[in-house]
């Protein structure tokens, strides 16, 4: 299993990531981050669940962490639902810390070595990750178009 986290877990996109990852056969959802007003509290207590899908009970007791790369110690990969205005700097810091980052934000879409991936269409673009690693980090950033 791959340990994963969700950045911006209390927002609508973050909730969708949580819902998709909660019982995923490849991933163990270990870390949820949000703003400072939610950090330190149980996810089930702070999230205003907006999805039609039922709330995944398995995540309710996870204590929300601040959205900081240092809070993601046991994660191998993070899914970012952060708004574009804050995503760029935080996601770059996560990649520098050696984390894989899959982001929904537009912050990195124009970077030449960041793959814009639609898995059914262009999975070969993941080869750009090797170019990112030439920057001196084991982490990477992948985004959607």
C-alpha angles and dihedrals in degrees: 000000000000117000110231139179136198120226111209093016098168097060125085096264091043090052090053090052090049092049092049095044101040096087100015115146094223102040138059111206103221107155136040122184133193141151123311091263090064100035115109094026132098114271091230090057098049106036121091095208108218103170124105088227115088119265108264103241092203091073100044095093097047108117110233114240129208113265096258129122089235089063092061099069099139097040124105094183135018132201111214122213093166121137113259094247091066102021100080099063096038095046092048090051090050091052090049088054088058099260127137110234124201107188138190093193124101095226097105102029095105096049110111095224098044111096118227099209134195099174095212092050112033114009088148089073087076084082087082088075088079089059090052090053088058084074087073103260134107090216129086144190126228123179139183122243 
